[in-house]
Structures are given as structure tokens and as C-alpha cells.
């Protein structure tokens, strides 16, 4: 599964920096996974189209949600794809959440909405504008499976192509925010399906620039 090329193609097409990248999958082999790209940018609204007119409102650029149909046999295949993309794009870490089925007894009322959003279905809008632009033909089936079986979600914040380059102090990065070479981390086998609560796994990549040691007090 190749995610890096897809992400970089979207960055080139939009010309916008990324805030974060999420990936969602249900624990069923060979099902599509959903890649969501969350942009930093605003759509300006003007009362008139006259040259020089000032914007009267700003609306965030909607996220992009794409269906990835690459075949996979095991959840560690998806895990590895997320790790490789995050590593190459200079992310500080990858956060993986194993979410339980949201139709179980005792589920919080926010869980169904979070499940829908993970797979690109946003029930809410902002000033009539969608929060995400989705190209997901199998969204309904994936949301149904995720609600019944649980799902996994990966999150990382890329430095390359993102908004974090100016504040990054990671010594493992090239000047453009990328990392070279293969990702040194191996996937950790998830527990899903069957988990009854959210399980978090964090893969740490970055190495912070060490601050200088303070001088010892004078005698």
C-alpha cells in the first residue's frame, strides 16, 4: 500500500499546507481504507466581486477524504503503510487508536459521529459549506462495518508539506522536512476486533534538539 505518493499528489494539486493526515480502516482484509487530508487555509467571502473589495468572512478549506482500494491481508500492512508515509514526511510520531464498535451497549453518544467522520462522512457543515470533500464510493458499507466491528485510525502531522516546519526542532529531518531511508519501526499487532475500549499506540520518531546545559553556579 503506497500512501506517500497519494499525499504528495494532493499537496501539489491544492498548493496548501497540511495540518494533519488521518487513515481509517475496518478490521476486515481487502476492504478499502480512507485517507483524509486536513488542510490549513481559508476560503474568503466577499459581498461584491469588485476589484479591491475586502473579505467579510473566512471559511476553513474543507478536508479531503479519499478511498484507497489497495489490497491488504493483515492490519499490520496498513499500519506499515502509515508508518512509512509518516516517517518519510517528517512526522514527529504516529498515533494509532483502536476504536470499539459504537453500537455496543454503553457506548458514548459521541462515538457514532466520530466513526462517521473517520470514514469521511461529516453530518455537520460550517455556514453551509461542507467540512470535508469526499470521494468514497463505499462509505456507507464501511461505516456500517466500523459501527459493528470497530475500526482503527492513524494520525500524524507531517513536517514536509505541512505547517510545522518552522517550529520543528527534530534533528532527524532534512532541511525540507523529509526523512531519508526506511522507517526503522515495525508494526505492533493491534487487538481489534473485540476490544471493548479505545486502545492507543504511539510510534515515536522524532529526536528533539537538545537544549544547552546551564552553567553551574559560580563558587
N, C-alpha and C positions, 0 to 999 in steps of 0.2 A: 504494500500500500504506500503510495507516494503522495504525501501531503505538501511538502515544501514547495514543489513546482506550482501546485494549485494556488497556494497562498501568495507566492510571489507574482503570479499572473494577475491575481486580483488587485494586488497593490499597484502594479503597473497600469492596470486598466482604470482604477479610480484616481490615482495620484494623491491619495490620502494616507496619513499615518495611522497605524493600528494602535488601539488601546489594549486589546487582548484577543485571544483566539480560544474558542471552545470547540470540543469534539464530543459528540454523544453517540452511544451505541447501546443496543439491547443485547442481552446475553444469548444470542441465537446466531450460530455460524452463517456466514454468507448473506446476512441482512445488510442493507445499506447503513452507512454511518453518516452523521450530519456534522458538517464543518461550518461553524459560524464565525464570522469576522466582524469585530466590533471596532468601528472607525472613530477617529477624532476629527470632527468637522461639523460645520453648521450650514444649513440652508437659509439664506436671507429672504425675508419677506418685505416687500415694498408696497406702498399704497398706489404708486404710479410708476410707469415704466420710463418716465422722463429721465434723460441723462443727468446724472448728478444727484438723483433722489437718494435719500439716506434710508437704510433699512429701519423698519419699525419693530421687527421681531426676528429672532433666530430660533431655528428648529434643528435639533441634532440630526446628523446624517443617519439614516437607518442602518442597522446591521445587515450583513449579507449572510444568508443561510443556504448552503449548497448540499446536495445529496451526492455522496461518494459511493459508487457501486462496485468498487474493487472487491474481489473475493478474499475471504479470510476464513481460517479454520478454528482459530482459538483467540480468546480475548487478549492474550499476550501479543498477538500480531498487531492488533490495534494499538495496544499500549506502546509497542516498539515504534510504530509509525509516529505517534505523538511525541515520544522522546526524541526521535531523530530530528523532527521538524523544530522542536523547541531548542534543542542543542545547537543546531546549525544557525538558527535565527537569534541566538544570544540570550535566550530567556534565563532569568535567574533560577527558576525552578519550574517543575510541572506538578500541579495539584490534581490528584485523581480522587473523585468521590464515587463510591458505590452506593447508589440510592435504592432503597427497598421499593416494592410495589406500593403505589399510592392508593390502591383500592382496598388495602388491608384494614381491619378494624383498628381504630385508634390513630390512624394517620392524621397529621395536622392538615388544617384546611388550606394551607398554602402549597402543599405538595403537588396537587394536580396541576396548578398553574405553573409551577416550576418545571414539571415534567413536560408540559406543552411547549414552554419556551426553549427547553433544551433541544427540542426537535423542530424548532423554527416556527412554531405556531404561537403568535402573540395575540392574545384576546384584547389587549388594550392598544390605544393609539395616543398620540400627542397632537392636540389641535387638529384632529382629523387625519394626521399623517401616520403611516404605519411605523412601528418601532423596528421592523425587520422586513427586508425584501427577500422572499424565499423562493427557491426553485427546488421543491421537494415533492415529486410526484407521489411518493409512498408515505407521506406524513401521517395520514390517518391510521394506517396499519402499524406504523412504528410507535405512535403514541399509545395505541391500544396494547401492543406488546409490552411497552415500557410500564404502563399502568398495572399490568397483570404480573409481569415477571421482574420488574425492577430494571434499572439501567445504570450505565457508567458515564461519567462526564469528566473530561480532562480540561484543564485551564492552564494557559501560560501567557505571559506578556512579553512579546518579542522586543528586543532592542533594535535589531536590524529591521527597518521598515516600520518602526514604532515610534512612540513619543518619548521613550525612556533613555535615548542615547545621551542626552545632555546631563542626566542625573546619575548615570551608571558609573559605578566605581569597581566594576568587575575586571579583575586582572586577566581573565581567561579570554577576553574578547579582542578581536582585531579592531582597528580604528573605525571601520564601517559598521561595527556591531555584530558581525558574524563570528562563528567559531569554525575552525577547520577540523578535519579528521572525524573519525567515527565517534558516536556517542559512547562513553565508557560505562554507562549504566545498563543493567539488564532488567527486563520487566519483572515485577513481583506479581505472582499469581493472585488474581482477585478472588474474593469469596463469593460474589454474586454468581448465580442466583441463590436465593434462600436467605439472604441477610435480612434481619428484622430491624436494623437501624443503619443510619449512614456511617460508612467507614471511609476514613480519609488516609490517603497515602501521598507523601510528598517526596519527590525526587529533587534533591538539591544539586544544582550545577555550579553556581557562581562561587567565586573566591573574592572576597572584598579586599580592596586596597587597605593595607594595614596603616593605621594612624601612627605617627612618630611617637616613640616613648617619651613621656615627660621627663625633664631633667630632675635628678634627685635634688632635694633641698640642700642649700649650701650649709656647711658646718658653721 
